[in-house]
Amino acid sequence: MSFSRKLRTRQSTFKKTLSLLNSENVFVDVGANQGELIFPIVQKIKRISVYAIEPDLIKFEQLKQNSFEWEKQSKNKIYPLNIAMSDRDGQENFMRSQLPNNKILLKFNLAQVKDEFKESSSWEQISVDVFKLDTLFKPIKPALIKIDVGGNELKILQGSTAILKEGKTKFLLNFNHQYTAESKDRQEQIFQFMKSFNYTPKNFDKVVLFVNQQKHKKI
């Protein structure tokens, strides 16, 4: 799917995400792809800082180019980072494949891949630098963290316990295209994990918004 088509098909999500952010906020996009969600945010909100995290190098190169252009146009700050988020700091191996339609898949392991792609695609193992959200944003207070990683959400959240304990950051998780029994079990684990930090889930246009109701009573 082209970048412009992705923008058109996700307009409602963009509009709702904008309602969660204000000027001077910090927005973190984990699994930024080429920046489809970042573009409308920096166009509409002034003086916002965006951290765009994308571990796949091919997607990252386009993201970096887009970020450079959008930063010039909007005068907002965009920081593209070619890393992955996890529950620890260091390096982890990921499985990478380019499908016949040129779509790039980057997964923590092949168990997260649909059966139809396991055999029909060639896979290579790559090493990626990983960090905890707590490490990366210790001196910074994100207003919103969006996570769209196709199966590795819980490990990322387990690396953000300090942020969760503070309770001020909102989390937006995309579970689209995760329909297997295993993925449903994973989602239930995430809901229980977030509940342990007093975070409540809210349906938010095909994605799930988690907020600490004690800190965000009006949402």
N, C-alpha and C positions, 0 to 999 in steps of 0.2 A: 504494500500500500504506500502511495506517495506521501510525502510530508504534508502537502496541501490538503490531500484527501483526509489524512488523519486529523488535521485541524478541523475540517468541516464536520466529521462524524462525532467529534467529542466536544462540541460547542457547549452543550448543557453542563457537562462536567467542569469546563473551564469557568463558566459563569458562576457556578456554585463555589468553586475553589476561590475565586476572587473575593467572595463575601467573607472568607476566613482571614483575609490579610489586609493590612493597612500600611501606610507609609512608615518607614523606619523599621519595618519588620525584617526578620531573617527567615527565608524559605529554603528548605532542604529538599531536593528532588533525588531520591534514591532509586536508581533505574531510570535515568533521565532520557535514555535513548538518544534521539537527535534534538530533543528540547521542545517537543510538541506542547507540553504544558507550560513551559517557561515563557514562550513567545507572547501569549496573551497577557500574562502576568506583568511582564516588564513594559508592555505597551500601555497598560491601564493604571498601574500603580507607580508612583514616583518615590525615589529614595529608598528603594527596597534592595536588599542584598540576597542573591540567589547562589546557593551551592549546588551545582549540577554534577551528580555522581554517576558515572557510567564505566563499568569495567571492560567492556568490549572495545578493543582498539579501533576497529573500523567505524563503529557507531560514534566513538568518542571523537575521532578526527572531524566528522561532520558536526558534532555538537560543539566542538571548540571553535570551528569556523562560524557557525551560527551565533554562538555566544559573543564572539568578537564584533560581529555586525550589529547585533541587537544592543550590545552595550553602548556602542557609538550612537545609535539612533535614540536610545532612551535615557542615557546618562545614569542608568542604574548599574550596580556592580554585579557581575556574573562571574563565578569562579568554577570553571569546569575541572573536574578531578577524575583522572583515570585510575580509579581504585574501586574496591568493593567494600561493603559493610558486613560485619560479622559479629560474633560474640567474643572475639579476641583480636589482638593486634599481631600482625605477622604476615604470612603468606599462606594461601590455600590454592589447591588445584581445582580448576573448573573444566567442564567438558564443553567444547565449542564445535558448532557445525553450521555450514551455510546450506540452506535448503534450496531445491531447484528454483523456487520463486525468488531467490536472493535474500530471503529472510534469514537473519542471524539468530541462532539459538545459543545461549550461554547458560549452562545449568551446573549446579553444584555436584549433581550426579545423575546418571541416566535413569534412575528411578523417577525423576521428575519429568521425564520426556514421554510423550504419547507413544504407544507401541508402534504406530504407523511410521514414526520418524526414526525409531531405534535402528531398524534394519535398512531403511531406504536411504539413509544419510551417512556420510563418513564423519567420524568424530575424532577430534584431537584434544589432548589434554594440555591445558595452559596453566601457568602459575600467575596468580594475581595478588598484588598487595592488598591486605585487608586491615580494616581498623574498626574499633568500636565507635558507635556514635558518641558515647561518653568521652572517649579520647579526643575525637576530632572537634567536638563542640563544647569542651570543658569551659573555655572562657567566653563562649558565645551562647546566647539563649534563643534557639529557634522558636518562632511562633507556630510554624507548621512544618511537619515532616511527612512527605508523601513517599510511600514505599510501593513499588511495582516491580517485583523481582521474580514472580512466577514460581514460588515454592520455598524460598529461603527466608521468609518473613520472621519466623520465630527466632532464629539465630540472631537476626539483626536487632530485634526487640530485646533479646537477652543481653545485648551489648549496649543497652540504653537505660539501664536501671536507675542511674543517677538522675537522668532527665525525667523519667517516669515518676520517681519519688518526689521531685519538685512539683510536678503536676501542671505546669503552665503551658507546656507544648501540646499542640493538637497533632494527632496522627491520622493520616488518610491512607488506607490500605486498599489496594486493587486486587480482588480475588477473581477477576474475570478469567475465563478459560481454564479454571481449575475445577473440574467436575468429577474427578475420580473419588472413590471411597477414601483413599489415602489422603487426598487433599482436603476432603471434608473433615477428616479426623484432625488434620493439621490446623484447620481453621478453628475447630472447637478448642484445641490447645491454646491457640492465640487468644481467643475470647476469655478463657479462664485465666491466662497469664495477665492480660490487661485488667481484668476484674480485680486481681490481687493488688493492683496499684490504684484502685478506685476509678478506673477508666470505664466509661459506659459506651457501648457501640450504638451508632445511629446510621440508618440507611441514608446514603448520600449519592443518589444518581448512579446506581450500579457499583459503587464502591462503598467502603465502610469508614465512617468517621468515628474515631475514638477520642473522647474528651473526659477530663476530670471534672465532674459536675460541681465539685466544691470550688474549683477555680474558675469555671466558665458556666455560671448558672443561667445565662441568657441564651446559650446555644441549644 
